[in-house]
Amino acid sequence: MVNLYPTFYIYKEKEILIKSVYKYYTILLTVLLVGALSQKSLAQDTKEDPYQDVVQFSGVVIGNDSINGVPGVHIYVPAAGRGTTTNAYGYFSLPLLKGDSVVVSAIGYEKRSFIVPSDRGNSVSVVVELESDTTYLEEIQIFPYPTEELFKEAILALKLPYADELNNIDELLNSDVLERAYWQLEPSASANHRYFTEQQFRATQTRFQIPGLSLLDPIAWSKFIKSIKNGDLKRKRKKKN
């Protein structure tokens, strides 16, 4: 009689071993599948992080001596190598990352730098006040001549324009010259009007009388004296001769 119990036990152990291996493979595949899904989810989260760190950074730059905006101010991010400038009203706006270091600089003002905050959401607005950067230079005296004595001599020897007229000003303002110029002046518009009105009034009064001499007419006397000084009578005699 053949003993079949050892063979039965061998098949039984093989079946248990196969089930155990299948169970272990199932657990291993489950772990690998969960790990792959986790890595995919982590990769998606990693791709979204840079967009979540972007901040719209905007503001106005003013000077310490005015409430008006300062145009042409440089807003620069050294780490990123980019930036922008303020407009005519001192306003600026550009996208940055949280934690970026920003440098604000302008001619005539001191530089300012600060870090973009990471706890104010995706939009940050600031008002930047710049301090004036005043530089006082030492006094420098520049002379066109090597010594002060040569400079004085050059000034004293300098000939001014119209120097001859200025030197002869006493002669030009002589009383005889002024009196001669006065008598040579032509009557003004008001004097001519007054003379014409008087002549017209006198003609109206004496229209039925014989004309007489205007011995009391000052304008007639002035013209007579002027004609004598200018030599008009002599010219008339010469023309007649």
DAHU-V24027 format. One record per helix or strand. SS is the DSSP state (H for helix, E for strand). FROM is the first residue (numbers start at 0). TO is the last residue. If there is no record, write none. Layout:
ss;from;to
SS;FROM;TO
SS;FROM;TO
//
This chain:
ss;from;to
H;4;51
E;53;62
E;68;68
E;73;76
E;81;84
E;90;96
E;100;104
E;108;108
E;111;114
E;122;129
E;131;131
H;147;155
H;162;166
H;168;171
H;174;182
H;188;204
H;217;229
H;231;239
//
